[in-house]
Amino acid sequence: MLLISCTFTFLFAQDSLQIKREYANKQYIGLYKENADLAYTSPYGEIGAASKYVINGRLTTTYMLLGSYKSPIAFAIIPDFTVRVRKEFSAGVRTPSYRLGGALYARFNANPENYKYGELAFTHHSNGQDQDAINADGTINTLTGNFNANYLTTSYRFGHLTPTNSDESFYSFNHRIGLQWYKFFRYEPALDRGFGFTRILYNFSWRRYDEIEKKAKNKSTAKTEKETWRLNTELSYAVNRIPDKNFGSIQKRLNAEINFNYSFPFMNNVFLMAAAGYYGEDNYNIYFQDHYGYLRFGLSSGFLRNRSRHYDN
């Protein structure tokens, strides 16, 4: 009897552990998507840039090719396309910014409310132009000049959800520490004139979630929650050697942005966005020599938390 009892206890413990792992694997897939960059549409684009724009847009998503409850490892293809429509007669785009890559994720613990995971991404970045990147007079060809680069980004992400308040609201605090390398791969030689090939990254995101549709007549045993607002801060600093710049040349090496995204109750999966930032190195592509402060306003969206949940969960 003791042997049978021990066997049942062992099997039950194994089943409980397996259920916990499968639940964590499923929940982490949502976290990978929620922590991805937001897409946006912004009239006038970066206000403060040397060039004037009619509208700027960024379209990015996550194709989760491997995201099974059976595995703590996941893999996604991530397209990320940005265009700036210039304020001129033809409303030209000139040098669009195309990024395409893949990201490998590894879950480090089984608690999605206090999550920890690693991420390794490879990205190709180009602008679709094929003329020389350097003009005859030695300046950078920002009109039709070729830009291409490839890079690895490794990140450690961690964060936690707060307990639910009496009004059904709760928060999440989300961090990312990362490192980005370019010189392992082929790149446009013009970038040797002063590009941030190695960057230290830090992102922080503070998000609020609320119950919505509280007064809906068809409401039964489910409550619908959504992400009401998101405050993001993004910092990166180039640490590689840059000609004529020392390590403390913040005006060249630092990229920083803070953006606030708010969703009214009647909105679904979309925010109103306001951002302020500084480019020590404009990350669009061939404009890497430009540096300026900017404001950006518009609409943003992504894989936001917007779901129904039973009261007894």
FENFENVEN-V293545 format. One line per field, one symbol per residue. psi: psi as a letter, one per 40 degrees, with the letter a starting at -180 (. if undefined). burial: b if it has 9 or more other ideal C-beta (glycine too) atoms within 8 Angstrom, else e. A space follows every 50 residues. Layout:
BEGIN
psi=???
burial=???
END
This chain:
BEGIN
psi=ddddddddddddddddddddddddddddddddddeiiiiihhhebgheid iiidiiihhiahhgdhgieeiehihihhihhhihhigidefidcgihhhh aihhihheiegeegihiihhihhhhieeieiiehideeihgedeihhiii iihhihhiiiiiihideeiiiihhihhihhhdeeiiihddeeefigdhhh ihihhhiiiihifdehdehbeihhiihdihhihhhihheihhhehidegd dddhhiihihhhhideihfiihhhihahhdhhedcefeeihiiiihiaii iagihgiihide.
burial=eeeeeeeeeeeeeeeeeeebbbbbbbbbbbbbbbbbebbbbbebbbbebe eebbbbbbbbebebebbeeeeebbbbbbbbbbbbbbeeeeeeebbbbbbb bbbbbbbeeeebebbbbbbbbbbbbbbebeeebbbeeeebbeeebbbbbb bbbbbbbbbbeeeeeeebbbbbbbbbebbbbbeeeebbebbeebbbbbbb bbbbbbbbbbbeeeeeeebeebbbbbbbbbbbbbbbbbeeebeeeeeebe ebbbbbbbbbbebeeeeeeebbbbbbbbbbbbebbbbbbbbbebbbbbbb bbebbbeebeeee
END
